[in-house]
Each structure stands twice: as structure tokens, then as C-alpha cells.
Amino acid sequence: MRVFGRDLQEGDVVVLSGVNCRIQSILGGDSYRDLFTDKGYHLVKPGFTYTVLERGGVATKV
């Protein structure tokens, strides 16, 4: 998955809307879409949702 022109890999730390999140799993494929809500930044794929739990927190599957 590319964010701001970068390919994300497992363990990458990215800054999304001022929130540092560590991607726990490799998020790849064009089927992913980005979604920003008032509850945080979500990387969404059918059946899988990765969300920033807190500022500087870890993106985890829920």
C-alpha cells in the first residue's frame, strides 16, 4: 500500500494526520482504501480494519 508516495512495509512508522502509527501487518494491494473519521485513521479492506488506537499507538486488526 502506498501512502504519500511511499510503499508501506511491516514495522514502518508513518505519520497520518499528525498521528504516528506503527503498521503491525503488511498492508498491500489495491483493494485497500483510506478512511479518516473523528475516531481515528482507519486502513480498511473488506473484512479487515486497522485503526490507530491512540497518538503514537499501534495499528491493530480489530
Secondary structure, DSSP 8 states (H G I E B T S, - for coil): -EETTEE--TT-EEEETTEEEEE-S---STT-EEEEETTEEEEEETTEEEEE-STT-EEEE-
